[in-house]
Amino acid sequence: MTMQDPRPDVVRIDKTTLRDFDLTHSMRRTIRVLVVVDGGVNHARLAGFGVGRFIELLRSTTLGCTTFSVDVAERGELDFVDHGPGGGDHLRYESFRFDSQIGRERVLDRYQEAFLFGINPGELGIPVTPIGEAERTAILSWMDAGNGIFATGDHENLGANLASGIPRVRSMRRWTAADGVPTVEGPTRLDTNQPETPAEYAGTAQIARDAEEDAIPQPLRWIPVSRYRSGWTEVRRPHEILCHPLHGPIDVMPDHPHEGTCFTTAEISGHARRRADFPGSELPQVIAQGFVVPDPPFQHHKGDVPASTIQMVSVYDGWKENVGRVVVDSTWHHWFNLNLAGIEAAGGVNWDKISRYFVNVAKWIAPPGAYRARCWWELLDSHFRYPGIEEFHPKASVLELGNGLRDSLVRLHGACTVRMLALDSICEIAPELCHGLRERFERPEPPGCLTCPPIELIERVVLGGFVRGTMPIAARVHESIREGKRVELSAKDIGTAAMAGAEAALKELRTEVLGSLRSVEKMFAPLEAARQ
């Protein structure tokens, strides 16, 4: 059996077998999530106008060493009530405020991230009543401690009461009339409902109002956040929120006849109040865009609307400024049950991508260290699982070891997250090397470099170093299993061995790269001689 030691991140194995060996199960870490709703946004699983399916999905998700717990809080005007923990459609908090307390404990401090789905005030003609100063102070201090926020509304000022008073969140999306929000009717709405039948595609039949509930999603254009040259080839990558482990970039989203929209980086940097919301030089960036389906040539139930681009998803990487991360979305209809039901029923790649988007947001906004992409227990466990059980052997090259580990990690976390895992590890080993790699591989238009080792190679070298460095620990576990002895393992020891292995592997790579450069120089030397 595998036993949890009272000490954090320590496990003891006693008379176990390889089949029973599951360190990731023993050492899972749970990210604590609070979902906050107001107005008519429902949290029940079967309610169409609500986010119950997202809540259920997050609760059932396990990514290696990481799981999620979700509590639901509802805004209201009565006295605050804590109903205690519970699953399913259970509502934990009534009349919740961001400064609500139980005794001396601030409720918000129980959680590492919050998802805000607001609908109040509900109509553009009703004045917005944003959160008060006490709540603003409470949530800002919580965000500044590294905790993450997701927020969305819909057309016009839906959601403004909940989100438009929160620093950073208020400056990343259009929430109020003063922000220039899209309308619910007429040619200034943002209508993404997709045609379904041949007649609708031809423009001879009307796209129904409830087309948002069918199985056809809208296309999404992801914006590269990493763009570099590998030899003569340009490689582009989406933000890790938009990476699926198996299907590549997430490029679809549920549709809706009147979405909201986010601010671009230029609209934030050129506006004094918005810019002041963000400490330092880091600013939000739009990572996904959608497109209005124009009428004409199509026919919408709501009438004419010109073609235009929607700023759909915006992210703020607050970690770079030692504060929490923020994500905002153009509409909660990308998350609502009624918009998901048809797509989920159809299944396949579209549902896989959209549901993974939800999980990716949750893991990205978690505070540093909460999401265990670099899970040392998972790494050690990989020695005892396929393909590691067959491919991790002392005579294998560091690249062979790295390829095997990468395959298993990508299936769980996605290629983008694994890339960040490797780069973050290099940042700990050699900060100057890390800076140089980020300059080359995370710039919009980096200079070409035919002699630079590809980032894919560097990634595999780091992962292969992890495997090689932890081989002695895996061998000790094998021995204890064969002999029925007790062995004690700690995450710290595994991590130290893995990082030492990665550092050694990077030094090997450096030696090979320098040797290759000398070979290239020698190869092309005759050209210089010929010129002279």
N, C-alpha and C positions, 0 to 999 in steps of 0.2 A: 504493500500500500504506500501511497505518497502522503506524507504528513506535513502540515503547516507548522513551522516553528513559531513560538511567540514573538521572536524578533522579526522586524520588517524585512521582507525580501530574503528570507532564509528558509530552506526546505530540507527535510531529512527523508531519505529513502531507506526503507527497511524491508528486506525479503520481498522485493518486487519482481516483476517480469517486464520484458520489453513491451508487451501488450498493454500493461497497466501504466506504463511510464507516460505521464502527461503533465509536464511542469506548467504548461501555459494555463491549464485549467486550475492548477493550485495557486498560481500567482497572478490571477487576473486583477486588473485595476478597473474600477468603475468610474466613469465620468458622470457627474451629477448635473442633471439638466432640469431647468424650470421652464415650462411652457406657460406664457401669460396671455390670456384672451380677454376681450371686452366686447360689449354690445351683444350682437347675435352670433358671434363666432362660437361654434359648438366644439366640444372636445370628445364627443362620443364616437365610437368606432363606426356606427351605422348611420350617423347623421351626415347628410349630403353636404350641408353648408358648414364645414368644419374641418378640423385637422386630426381627427381620431386615428386615421390610417397611418399618418406620419408618426404619431406617438407610438402606436403599436409596432410599427416597423423598427423604430429606434430601440425600443425595449427588447426586441427579439434579435438584435444584431450583436454579433461577436466578431471582433477583428483581432485575431491573435490573442494578445494579453489584455485586450480592452473590451469592456462592455459599457452599456449606458443604462442609467436609471432615470426615470422621468416622473416628475410631479407636475400637477396642473394647478395654476392659480387663476382665479377669475376676479376681475375688477368689480367694484360695487360701491354703494353708498352707505351700507350698514356697518356694524362693528366687525372688525377682522376676526375670522374664525379659522383655526387649524383643526381639520378633521382627522389628522394623522395619516400615516402612509397607507397605500392601497394600490392595487393594480386595476386593470380593465378601464372602465369609464369613471373611476373614482375621482372626485374633485377634492384635492387636499386643502386648498386655501380659498376662502370666500372673502370678498371685499379687501383683496390684497392691495397693498401699496409698497413701493420700493423701499420705504423706510419702516415697514411693519416689523414689530419685534415680538418675541416670546420671552418674557423675562428680560434679561439683558442681552439676549442674542438677537442680532438682526437676521431675519429670515433669509434675506438675499445671500448672506454669507454661508448658508448651507449648500450653495450651488456654485458650479464653476462656469456655467454658461446659461443664457436665457434666450428663448425664442419668443418674440412678440408678434402676436396676430391681433391687431386692433381694427375695429370698424367705426367706433365713435369719432366724430359727431354724426356721421351718416349722410349728411347732405351738405352741398357746398354753401347753401344759404344759412346754415346754422353755424354760429361762431365756434371756432376751435378753442378748447379749454385744455391747454397742455398741462403736464404734471407740474406741481408746485415746486418751490425752491427746496424744501426739505427732501422731497423725493429725488430731485435733480442732484442734490449734493450726495445723497446716499448712493445712487447708481453710478455717479461719476467716480466716487472713491473706490467702488467695487470694480469698475472697469480699469481704473488706474492700477489696481492690484494685479492685473493680468487676466481677469475674467472676460469671457467673450459674449458678444451680442449678435443675434440675428433679428432683423425687423423687416416687416413689409406691411402694406396696406393694399389699396386698389385704386380705382379711378378717383378723381376729385380729391376730397380731403378725408376719405375713409382711412382710418388708422391714425389720424393726426393727433387726437387727444392723447394717445398712448406714446407715440414715438417722436412727435415734432418738438418736444421740449428736451430731449436727451442729447447732450453734446455729442458731436461726431455723427451719430445716427441722423440727426436733423439736417445735417449738411451733405449727406450722401444721396438723398432721394428727395423728389418733389412731394411734399406732404400737404401744402396749403395753397390757397388761391394766390398768395403773394409769391409762391415758388413757381407759379405757372403750371399747375397740375392739368393733366388731360381731362377731358369731359367724359360723361357717360353717354351722351347722345351727340348726333351731328358730326360734321366733318373734322372736328378737332379731337375726336376719340381715337384710341389706338386699338384697332380691331384686328385680331390675329386668327379668328375662326377660319379653319381650313375647308376647302371644298372636298366633297366625298364622292359624289356620283359623277359620271361623265358629263351630264348636263350642267352640273355646278362648275366643273372645270371649264366647260365651254362658255359659261356665262349666260346660258339660256334658262337656268333654274336658280332659285334663291338658296343661298347658304342659310340654314335655319339658325335661329337664335341659340338653340340648345346644342349646336354642333360642338360646343366646348366639352360635352359629355361623351362624345364618341371615342373611338379607338385611334383616331388620327391626331398625332401631336403636331405642333408647329416646328419648323426648322429653327435652329439656333446657330448663330455664327460665333464661334469662340475666337477670342482675340489672343494671339500668342503673347505669353509673358517671358518666354525663353526662345531665342532665335539665334542660331549659330551655324557655322559652316563646318562640315565634316568632310575634309578633302574638297571636292568640287560641289558637294551636295549641301543645300541649305536644309537645316532641320528646324522645325518649329514645334513648340509644345504649348498646350493650354495650361492654365492655372490648375493646380492639383485638385481643386474643387470640381473641375470639369474633366477629370481623368477616370475612366472605368478600367478595372483591372484586366478585363478580357476584351472589351469592345473598343478600346481607344478613346478618343475625345467624346465627351457627352455633348451631342449636337441636336437634341430635341427637348421640347418642353410642352406641357399641356397648353392648349390655346384658350382664348377668352375674347369676348367682343368689346371690352373696354379696359385695357390695362393701364397701369401707372408707368412711371419711368424714373430713372436715376439721373443724377448729375454726372457729367464728365469731369475728368481731372482739371481741364481748363476752366470749366464753370466754377469749380471750387477755388482754384488758385487765384482767379481773377475777381473774387468776391471777398471783401475784407472780413465779414463776420464768419463766413464759411471757413475761410483759410485759418482764422484764429482758433477754430475748434481742434486743430491738429498740431500737436507739439513737434518741433523739429522739422526736418525736410521731407519726411515720408507723407505722401498724400494718397487718398483712395484712387483706385483705378477700375474702370469698367472692364470686366473680363468676358462678357457675353452680350450679344445684341440680338434682338428679334426684329421682325419686319411686318408692317401692316399689310394685310391682303387688300389691294386697292379695289375700289368700286367706283367707276368701271375699271377694267373689263369684267370683273366678277360682280355678282349680285349679293349684297348682304341684306339680312333682315332689317338692319338698322339704317340702311341707305348709303349714300355716297360717302366715300372717305378716300383721301389721296394716299399714295404710297409714301411711307416714311420709315425711319429706323428708330427702334426702341432701345434705350440703354437699359438692359434687362437685369444684369447682376453686377454689383459693385462691391469691391473688397477693400478693406483697410488693414494692412499688416502692422498693427500696433506694437508687435514684439520688437520691431526695429527701433521703437522709441520707448521701450520698457513699459508699455501699457497693453490693454487687451485688444484683441482683434475684433473687427466688425464686418458683417456681411448684410447687405440689403438687397431685396428683390423687387422687381417692378410690380408684382401682384401676388396676393396670397392664393389666387386661383391656380398657380403652379403647384400648390400644396394641398388644396382642398379635396375632400373625398369625392365630390361630384365630378371634378375634373379628372380624377385618377381612375375612377371605376372602370370606364370603358377600356382604357389603356392597360390597366392591370388584368382585366378579363382576357384581353387579347394576348397578353404575355409577350414573350420574346425579347428582342434586343431593346425596343423602345422602353418597356417597363423596367428592364434591367438598368438602363442608363438613368432614367428619371429617379428611380428609388435610390440609386447609388449617389446621385446628387445630394439628396437629403442627408445621407450618412456622411458624405464628404464634408458638407457644411459643418455638421456636428463635431467631427474630429478636428477640423481646421481651426475653429474658433475656441477650442478648449485651451486652457492656460498651458504654458510651457511645462512639459513633463507629464501632463495628464493623459494624453494619447500616447500609448507606448508603441510607436512604430518601430523604434529600436528596442525591442523587447529581448533582453538577454536570455530569459527563460525560453523564449521561442527559438532563439538561435541554438541553444544547447539541445533543445528538443528536436531540431532539424537533423541532428546527427543520427537520430533513431527513427526517422521517417523517410519515405521515398521522396526525392531521389537521393537524399544524403546517405541513407543506410547502404546504398550501392556505390555512390560516387565519391564520398568523402574518405579518401585514404591517403596516407602519408606521401605516396609517390605521385599523386595528382598535382598538376601545376596550379598556381594560385588562380589562374583564369578559369580552369576547369572547376575548381572549388567555388569560385564566385558565380559561375553560370548556374551551378546547381542550387546554391542558396537563393540567387535572384529569382529563379523560376518559382520557388515556393513562396517567397515574400511578395512577388508581384500578384500572385493569385489572391492573396489576402488583402494587400494594401494598395495595389495599383502601381504602375510604373513611375508616375510622377512622385508619389510619396517615397518610393524606394530611392529615387534619384536624390531627393532632399535628405533622406537618411544618410546616404553616402557623403554628400557635401557637408552636412552638419558635423559628421564625424571628423572629416578633414579639418573643419574649423577648430575643433578641439585639439587635434594633433599638431597642426601647423597653420596658425591663423593667416600668415602672409600668403601661403600657398592657396588657402581658401579664398582670400580676397582676389588673387589673380585669376582663379578659376571662375569666380562669380563675374568678374569683369568681362571675361571672354565668353562665357556660356549663358549669361543672364542679361545681356544687353540687347536692345531692339535690333541693332545692326552692328554686330562686332566685326572687326577686321578679319579677313581670311588668314589662315595659317596652315599651310600644307604640311608642316613638320610637327605641329602640335598633336599630342596623343588625343584621340577622341574621348569625350567625356564618358561615353559608354564603356570604354576600356578602363578608365580610371575608376568608375563605379564598380566594375567587376573585380578590380584589384583590391579595393577596400573590402568588399564582401568576402572575397577569397581569403584576405588576411584575417577577417573575423573567424572564418572556419578553421584556418590553420592554427590560429592562436588558441582556440578552445579545444583542439584535439586532445591535449593531455587531460583535460577535465572530463571529456567524453569517455576517454579510455578508463579513467578512474571509476566512472559510473558503470561501464561495461564490466569491470573487474568485480565491483561490489555486487552486481546482479548475478554473475557466475558463481561467486563464493557465498552469496547470501549474507553479505556484511552490510552494516549501516554506513551510509555516506551522507555527509552534510554539505550542502551547496548553498552559496550565497550569490545574489545577483551582482554584488560588488566585485567578487572574485571573477565571475564570468565576464563581466564588463571590462575589468582590467586586462584580462588575458586577451579578449577580443580586440581591444584598442591597441595593445602592444603588437598583436599580429598584423593589424591594419597598418601601423606605422612601419613595421619591418617590410611589409609588401610594397608600400609606397616608396621606400628607399630602394628596393630592388627595381621598381619601375623607373625611378630616376636614373639609376645606373644604365639600364637598357636604353632609355631615351637619349641620354648623352652619347652612348656608343653609336646609336643610330644616326645622330646628328653628325658625328665624325665620319661615318660611312657615307652619308649623303654629300658632305663637303668634299670628300675624296672622289666620289663618283663624278661630281660636276667640275672638279678641278681642271680637267682638260679644256673646258670651254674658256676658262680664264687664260690658260696657256696659249690657246689658239688666238685669242684676241691680242695678246702681247706679241 
